Amino acid sequence: MATFNLNINGKKQQVDVDADTPLLWVLRDHVNLVGTKYGCGINQCGACTVHLNGVAMRSCMLPISQVGEQAVTTIEGLSENGDHPVQKAWIEHDVAQCGYCQAGQIMNAAALLKNSPNPSDEEIEGAMAGNICRCGTYVRIKAAIKTAAAG
């Protein structure tokens, strides 16, 4: 076990965990931020997406030892009141069905729009291709991203 000083959602956190513990489990089991979901555990589905210094990252395979004091943002830290443009667009387009993948989808979409404020359909499809939605709401996801970009 080792002690790690983390910067999560703008707050300093200290955890004692093994160095190879994935960030996902530190967030869920040690910091009680459960909005980030476990989907596959093999870096394939995107349900566990968070931001690391503003870049969308899969937290299920990212060892805490590689995080250091970089800024980690989870779905809980994206906005204080759930009013990030992507979150508002998600509601407007009624994107979520089961909702399981939505935190990862939203975090990936927010990172996309930060880097490309007016993405083309191809850019949206390319950026979001790695996030799997079991319910198949891809058309609504794309529409919500376009609405967030326009807002």
N, C-alpha and C positions, 0 to 999 in steps of 0.2 A: 504494500500500500504506500501511496505517496500523497502529498498534499498539493492540490492544484488551486491556484487563484484564478478565477474566471471572471469575465466581463459579460454577463448575460442580460440582455434587454436593458443595458445601461446601468446595471447594478453589479456591484462586486459580490462574488460568491466564492466560498472556499469549500472544497470537497476533498475527502480522503477516499481515494479509489485506486485500483490497480491502473497502471499507466496505459494498458491496452484496452481499458473499458471504453466502449463506443460512446461518443457524445450523446447519442439518443438515450442511453440508459442513465447517464449522469443527469440529463434533463428530467427524465420521467421519474427515476427512482430516488435521486438525491436532492433535486432542487424543486420537485413537485410541479413541474411544468409539463402537463400531460397533453397539451394541444398537438405536439409533434407525435405522430403515430408510427408504430411499428407495422410495416407492411410485409416485407419479404426478408429483410435481414441480409440481403446479398447485393445491395446497391442497384437494384433493377426497377423498382416501382415508383419511387419518388415520394411516398407518403411521409417520409421522415425528413423532408427538405427544410433546412433552416438557412439563414444567411450567416456567413463567416466573413466579416469585413465587407458586407454588402454583396457578396457573391453567393449564389445559391449552391448549397452543398448538401450531400446526402449524409445525414448524421449517424446512420446505422453502422457504417463501416469506418467512421472517422475516429481514431483513437484519441482520447482526451489528451494524451501527451503531445499531440500535434496541434492542439488548439492554443495552448499558452494563454496569453492575455488578449488575444484577438477578440474583436467585438462579435459576439454571438447574438443573433436576433431570431427569436422564435415567433410563431403566430401570435402569441400573447403580447409580444413586444412590437409588433408591426404598427399598431396604433393603440392609443389608450382606450378609445371608445368604439373600436370596430369601425372607424370611419375612414380608413385608408381607401383611396379611390378604387382599388381592386376589390376590397371587401364590399363596398357599396354597389359596385357593378355586379358582383356575385349575387347579391340579394335582388337587384333589379331584374336580372335575367333568370332568377330562380334556378341557379346552377346545381346546387346540392340536391342529391337524392338521398343516398345512404349517408353521405357526408364524410365517409372515412378518409378519402384521399384529399379532401378539400383543403386542409391546412397546407399540405405539400404543394398542391396546385397553386394556391394563392401565393405562397412564398416564391415559387418559381416564376409566376406571372409578375409579381412585384419586382423581382430582380431583372426580368426581361425589360420591363418598362423603364426602370432606372437607367439601363444602358441603351435602350432604343425606345425613346418616348413615343414614336409613331411607327410601330413595326408593321411590315407588310404581312399578308396572310402567310406567305412562305416563312418569314421570320418567326411568326407565332407558332406555326406548325413545327418548325425545327426546334425551337426552344422548349416547347411543351411535349415533344414526342416521347421523352423519357418518363413522363408522369402518367401512370396508368390509372384510368377511372373504370372501376368494375361496372359501373352503371351506364357507361357510354355517353356521358354528357359533353362530349368533345365539341359539338356544335355550339352549345351554350357557353362553354368555357371560352371558345374563340370570340364569340359575340361579347362576352363580358370584358375580355381583354381589350377589344376594340373600343368599347364604351369607356373603360378606364383611361385609355389613351386619349380619347377625345375630350374627356372631362377635365 
